[in-house]
């Protein structure tokens, strides 16, 4: 069962610290992470008891030599061509996982679009615009943060674009 806690806690992950410092309303959801799980995002949706369309995964791609963050529903996948087009690029490939971890400061399965070590351009799938709230990783496996898509886009300076596919 997922545990809920309101923001305002001391410390936390870089993602929750960034949200607290920005004065953004959010809720954290902790759950017991199973190291044998095949899909971190599907695990989160199931543990939280919410639709996989409301839980978003954070992926890093290389678009024409520049690391770019893509935030898409866990129910689908990232359309690399659409991501490249969304940022005015020609070609996108998935980033090396070790590079993604070094650049963001987070481990795979716990990469949050918030509180990363380095500011990267970010694209949020346009399906998020229809949601009141969505969940993204709070910076570690087994911890999600729920917030409004508008707040997420504002804090990450994300653009909305149709980059996910079912």
Backbone as numpy.savetxt, mean C-alpha at the origin, in Angstrom:
# Nx Ny Nz CAx CAy CAz Cx Cy Cz
-8.70 -13.38 14.81 -9.53 -12.20 14.81 -8.65 -10.95 14.81
-9.00 -10.00 14.03 -8.21 -8.76 13.93 -8.44 -7.91 15.17
-7.38 -7.28 15.64 -7.48 -6.34 16.75 -7.46 -4.94 16.17
-8.27 -4.06 16.73 -8.33 -2.68 16.25 -7.75 -1.76 17.32
-7.08 -0.74 16.89 -6.65 0.31 17.81 -6.70 1.64 17.07
-7.16 2.64 17.76 -7.20 3.98 17.15 -5.82 4.59 17.17
-5.59 5.55 16.26 -4.30 6.24 16.25 -4.11 7.02 17.54
-2.88 7.47 17.75 -2.57 8.20 18.96 -1.57 7.44 19.82
-1.22 6.21 19.43 -0.22 5.46 20.16 1.15 6.08 19.98
1.99 5.96 20.99 3.37 6.39 20.89 4.12 5.40 20.00
5.12 5.85 19.29 5.94 4.96 18.47 5.19 4.48 17.25
5.27 3.19 16.99 4.61 2.61 15.83 5.58 2.44 14.69
5.05 2.18 13.52 5.87 2.03 12.32 6.06 3.40 11.67
7.00 3.52 10.74 7.13 4.80 10.04 5.81 5.24 9.39
5.00 4.28 8.94 3.71 4.61 8.31 2.75 5.22 9.31
2.61 4.61 10.48 1.68 5.14 11.47 2.19 6.44 12.08
3.50 6.56 12.21 4.08 7.82 12.69 3.78 8.94 11.70
3.94 8.66 10.40 3.66 9.67 9.37 2.19 10.09 9.41
1.30 9.13 9.59 -0.13 9.45 9.66 -0.45 10.30 10.89
0.13 9.94 12.02 -0.11 10.68 13.25 0.43 12.10 13.11
1.63 12.25 12.58 2.22 13.58 12.41 1.40 14.44 11.45
0.76 13.80 10.47 -0.05 14.55 9.50 -1.44 14.86 10.05
-1.79 14.29 11.19 -3.10 14.54 11.78 -4.23 13.85 11.04
-3.91 12.75 10.35 -4.90 12.03 9.55 -5.62 10.99 10.42
-6.91 10.88 10.24 -7.70 9.87 10.94 -7.43 8.50 10.31
-7.09 7.53 11.15 -6.84 6.18 10.66 -7.08 5.18 11.77
-7.24 3.93 11.39 -7.39 2.83 12.33 -6.39 1.75 11.95
-5.68 1.21 12.94 -4.79 0.09 12.67 -5.53 -1.21 12.95
-5.19 -2.23 12.17 -5.76 -3.56 12.33 -4.60 -4.55 12.40
-4.42 -5.17 13.54 -3.37 -6.18 13.70 -3.99 -7.57 13.61
-3.26 -8.48 13.03 -3.71 -9.87 12.96 -2.48 -10.76 13.00
-2.72 -12.03 13.31 -1.62 -13.00 13.39 -1.22 -13.40 11.98
-0.01 -13.02 11.58 0.50 -13.35 10.25 0.99 -14.79 10.21
0.60 -15.53 9.18 1.06 -16.90 8.97 2.23 -16.85 8.00
3.45 -17.19 8.44 4.61 -17.14 7.55 4.50 -18.04 6.31
3.61 -19.01 6.35 3.44 -19.92 5.21 2.44 -19.41 4.18
1.87 -18.24 4.41 0.84 -17.74 3.49 1.43 -17.43 2.11
0.63 -17.69 1.09 1.08 -17.44 -0.28 0.80 -16.00 -0.71
-0.23 -15.38 -0.14 -0.61 -14.02 -0.53 -0.84 -13.18 0.71
0.06 -12.21 0.95 -0.06 -11.35 2.12 -1.37 -10.56 2.10
-1.73 -10.04 0.95 -2.94 -9.23 0.83 -4.21 -10.02 1.05
-4.29 -11.21 0.46 -5.47 -12.05 0.66 -5.58 -12.45 2.12
-4.43 -12.73 2.75 -4.42 -13.07 4.17 -4.99 -11.90 4.98
-4.57 -10.69 4.67 -5.04 -9.51 5.39 -6.55 -9.34 5.23
-7.05 -9.47 4.01 -8.49 -9.31 3.76 -9.28 -10.34 4.55
-8.82 -11.56 4.53 -9.51 -12.63 5.26 -9.47 -12.38 6.77
-8.30 -12.01 7.28 -8.16 -11.77 8.72 -9.01 -10.59 9.18
-9.15 -9.57 8.33 -9.93 -8.39 8.68 -11.42 -8.56 8.41
-11.76 -9.61 7.64 -13.16 -9.85 7.31 -13.72 -8.81 6.36
-12.87 -8.32 5.44 -13.32 -7.32 4.46 -13.08 -7.85 3.05
-13.72 -7.22 2.10 -13.55 -7.60 0.70 -12.11 -7.35 0.24
-11.56 -8.27 -0.56 -10.23 -8.03 -1.13 -10.17 -6.79 -2.02
-11.33 -6.26 -2.40 -11.37 -5.02 -3.19 -11.09 -3.79 -2.32
-11.17 -3.95 -1.00 -10.94 -2.84 -0.07 -9.53 -2.87 0.51
-8.81 -3.98 0.33 -7.44 -4.11 0.81 -6.51 -3.93 -0.39
-5.57 -3.01 -0.26 -4.68 -2.69 -1.38 -3.25 -3.11 -1.06
-2.57 -3.62 -2.08 -1.17 -4.00 -1.93 -0.29 -2.92 -2.52
0.90 -2.82 -1.96 1.88 -1.83 -2.40 2.97 -2.55 -3.18
3.11 -2.21 -4.44 4.10 -2.84 -5.31 5.06 -1.78 -5.83
6.30 -2.18 -6.05 7.28 -1.27 -6.63 7.66 -1.74 -8.03
7.67 -0.80 -8.95 8.03 -1.10 -10.34 9.10 -0.12 -10.79
9.84 -0.54 -11.78 10.83 0.31 -12.41 10.19 0.82 -13.70
9.95 2.12 -13.75 9.38 2.72 -14.96 10.47 3.57 -15.61
10.98 3.09 -16.72 12.03 3.79 -17.46 13.19 4.21 -16.55
13.57 3.32 -15.63 14.71 3.58 -14.75 14.39 4.30 -13.46
13.13 4.58 -13.20 12.73 5.27 -11.98 11.79 4.39 -11.17
12.12 4.16 -9.90 11.24 3.37 -9.04 9.93 4.12 -8.83
8.84 3.37 -8.94 7.50 3.93 -8.82 6.66 3.00 -7.96
5.87 3.59 -7.07 4.99 2.82 -6.20 3.63 2.69 -6.87
3.11 1.46 -6.89 1.77 1.19 -7.41 0.95 0.59 -6.27
-0.24 1.13 -6.05 -1.12 0.66 -4.99 -2.41 0.16 -5.65
-2.61 -1.16 -5.59 -3.73 -1.79 -6.29 -4.46 -2.77 -5.36
-5.74 -3.06 -5.66 -6.48 -4.01 -4.83 -5.82 -5.40 -4.84
-5.86 -6.08 -3.69 -5.27 -7.41 -3.63 -6.08 -8.42 -4.44
-7.31 -8.05 -4.81 -8.16 -8.94 -5.59 -7.72 -9.05 -7.05
-6.79 -8.20 -7.47 -6.36 -8.22 -8.86 -4.85 -8.15 -8.96
-4.39 -7.65 -10.10 -2.96 -7.53 -10.33 -2.65 -6.16 -10.93
-1.37 -5.87 -11.01 -0.91 -4.60 -11.55 -0.75 -4.70 -13.06
-1.29 -3.74 -13.78 -1.12 -3.63 -15.23 0.09 -2.73 -15.45
1.23 -3.34 -15.78 2.48 -2.58 -15.91 2.42 -1.54 -17.03
1.76 -1.86 -18.13 1.63 -0.89 -19.23 0.83 0.32 -18.78
-0.25 0.08 -18.04 -1.08 1.18 -17.55 -0.31 2.03 -16.53
0.52 1.39 -15.71 1.33 2.13 -14.75 2.30 3.05 -15.48
2.99 2.50 -16.47 3.94 3.32 -17.24 3.21 4.52 -17.86
2.06 4.27 -18.46 1.31 5.35 -19.10 0.87 6.40 -18.07
0.50 5.96 -16.87 0.01 6.87 -15.83 1.06 7.89 -15.40
2.35 7.53 -15.54 3.42 8.45 -15.14 4.19 8.98 -16.35
3.63 8.79 -17.54 4.26 9.32 -18.74 5.46 8.52 -19.20
5.53 7.25 -18.78 6.65 6.39 -19.16 6.31 5.49 -20.32
7.33 4.76 -20.75 7.14 3.84 -21.88 7.10 2.39 -21.45
7.94 2.02 -20.46 8.06 0.62 -20.09 8.20 0.48 -18.58
7.47 -0.49 -18.04 7.55 -0.77 -16.61 7.81 -2.26 -16.39
8.64 -2.55 -15.40 8.89 -3.92 -14.96 8.84 -3.93 -13.44
8.56 -5.07 -12.87 8.55 -5.15 -11.42 9.96 -4.92 -10.89
10.06 -4.20 -9.80 11.37 -3.90 -9.19 11.90 -5.15 -8.48
13.21 -5.22 -8.40 13.85 -6.29 -7.65 13.39 -6.20 -6.19
12.93 -7.30 -5.58 12.43 -7.25 -4.21 13.46 -6.69 -3.20
14.72 -7.05 -3.37 15.75 -6.54 -2.44 15.89 -5.03 -2.58
15.82 -4.52 -3.80 15.89 -3.08 -4.03 14.67 -2.39 -3.42
13.50 -3.00 -3.58 12.27 -2.43 -3.01 12.39 -2.33 -1.49
12.93 -3.36 -0.87 13.09 -3.35 0.59 14.09 -2.29 1.03
15.23 -2.21 0.36 16.25 -1.21 0.71 15.74 0.21 0.53
15.03 0.44 -0.56 14.56 1.79 -0.89 13.45 2.26 0.05
12.52 1.36 0.37 11.38 1.76 1.21 11.66 1.66 2.70
12.57 0.76 3.08 12.82 0.51 4.50 11.87 -0.52 5.10
11.09 -1.14 4.27 10.12 -2.15 4.72 10.47 -3.51 4.11
9.96 -4.59 4.74 10.16 -5.93 4.18 9.00 -6.28 3.26
9.28 -7.14 2.30 8.26 -7.60 1.36 7.09 -8.20 2.14
5.89 -7.85 1.74 4.70 -8.27 2.46 4.30 -7.28 3.54
5.17 -6.29 3.78 4.89 -5.27 4.77 5.21 -3.88 4.26
5.41 -3.77 2.94 5.74 -2.46 2.37 4.49 -1.59 2.37
4.62 -0.44 3.00 3.53 0.52 3.05 3.82 1.64 2.07
2.78 2.23 1.48 3.02 3.39 0.63 3.35 4.64 1.47
3.18 4.54 2.78 3.39 5.65 3.70 4.69 5.47 4.48
5.37 6.57 4.77 6.54 6.52 5.64 7.76 5.83 5.06
7.87 5.82 3.74 9.02 5.18 3.11 10.28 6.02 3.31
11.44 5.37 3.26 12.72 6.06 3.44 12.93 7.14 2.40
12.51 6.86 1.18 12.73 7.77 0.06 11.37 8.09 -0.57
11.16 9.35 -0.90 9.91 9.77 -1.54 9.90 9.28 -2.99
8.95 8.43 -3.32 8.83 7.89 -4.68 7.50 8.32 -5.27
7.48 8.49 -6.59 6.19 8.81 -7.22 5.28 7.61 -7.01
4.00 7.93 -6.81 3.03 6.91 -6.42 1.78 7.02 -7.28
1.25 5.86 -7.66 0.00 5.79 -8.41 -0.95 4.88 -7.65
-2.15 5.38 -7.40 -3.19 4.65 -6.69 -4.26 4.26 -7.70
-4.62 2.96 -7.69 -5.63 2.51 -8.66 -6.92 3.32 -8.49
-7.50 3.71 -9.60 -8.68 4.57 -9.59 -9.89 3.91 -8.92
-9.90 2.60 -8.75 -11.02 1.95 -8.06 -11.12 2.43 -6.61
-10.03 2.93 -6.06 -10.02 3.42 -4.68 -10.91 4.64 -4.51
-11.10 5.40 -5.57 -11.90 6.63 -5.47 -13.35 6.36 -5.07
-13.84 5.15 -5.34 -15.23 4.80 -5.02 -15.39 4.34 -3.57
-14.29 4.18 -2.85 -14.33 3.66 -1.49 -14.33 4.78 -0.46
-14.98 4.54 0.66 -14.94 5.46 1.80 -13.60 5.31 2.51
-13.20 4.05 2.73 -11.89 3.76 3.32 -11.29 2.57 2.60
-9.98 2.46 2.72 -9.27 1.29 2.21 -8.20 0.92 3.22
-7.66 -0.27 3.06 -6.59 -0.75 3.95 -5.33 -0.95 3.14
-4.21 -0.51 3.70 -2.88 -0.76 3.13 -1.98 -1.22 4.27
-0.86 -1.79 3.92 0.07 -2.22 4.95 0.48 -1.03 5.81
0.58 -1.29 7.11 1.02 -0.26 8.05 2.52 -0.33 8.28
3.21 -1.19 7.53 4.66 -1.22 7.62 5.26 -2.50 8.14
4.42 -3.47 8.43 4.94 -4.79 8.78 3.87 -5.83 8.49
4.32 -7.06 8.30 3.37 -8.15 8.06 2.47 -8.30 9.29
1.18 -8.43 9.04 0.24 -8.59 10.15 -0.28 -7.28 10.70
-0.03 -6.18 10.02 -0.53 -4.88 10.48 -0.98 -4.06 9.28
-2.26 -3.71 9.28 -2.84 -2.90 8.22 -3.31 -1.58 8.81
-3.37 -0.57 7.97 -3.91 0.72 8.38 -5.08 1.04 7.46
-6.18 1.48 8.05 -7.38 1.85 7.30 -7.52 3.36 7.32
-7.67 3.93 6.13 -7.80 5.38 6.01 -8.55 5.70 4.73
-8.87 6.97 4.54 -9.59 7.35 3.32 -8.61 7.38 2.14
-9.09 7.00 0.96 -8.24 7.05 -0.24 -7.72 8.46 -0.51
-8.53 9.48 -0.21 -8.10 10.86 -0.45 -6.92 11.22 0.44
-6.97 10.78 1.71 -5.85 11.06 2.61 -4.59 10.32 2.15
-4.76 9.08 1.72 -3.61 8.31 1.22 -3.00 9.01 0.02
-3.83 9.42 -0.91 -3.33 10.09 -2.12 -2.64 11.41 -1.76
-3.21 12.16 -0.85 -2.63 13.44 -0.46 -1.26 13.25 0.20
-1.16 12.31 1.12 0.09 12.11 1.85 1.21 11.53 0.99
0.85 10.73 0.01 1.87 10.12 -0.86 2.05 10.91 -2.16
1.23 11.97 -2.32 1.21 12.75 -3.55 0.93 11.85 -4.76
0.03 10.89 -4.54 -0.33 9.92 -5.58 -1.28 10.52 -6.60
-1.22 9.96 -7.79 -2.22 10.23 -8.81 -3.11 9.01 -8.88
-4.38 9.22 -9.19 -5.29 8.12 -9.41 -5.26 7.74 -10.89
-5.17 6.45 -11.18 -5.19 5.98 -12.57 -5.63 4.52 -12.57
-6.24 4.06 -13.67 -6.68 2.66 -13.75 -5.49 1.73 -14.02
-4.78 1.36 -12.96 -3.57 0.54 -13.10 -3.77 -0.91 -12.65
-4.93 -1.21 -12.09 -5.22 -2.58 -11.65 -6.04 -3.32 -12.68
-5.90 -4.62 -12.66 -6.78 -5.44 -13.52 -7.27 -6.63 -12.72
-8.47 -7.05 -13.03 -9.12 -8.15 -12.28 -8.49 -9.49 -12.59
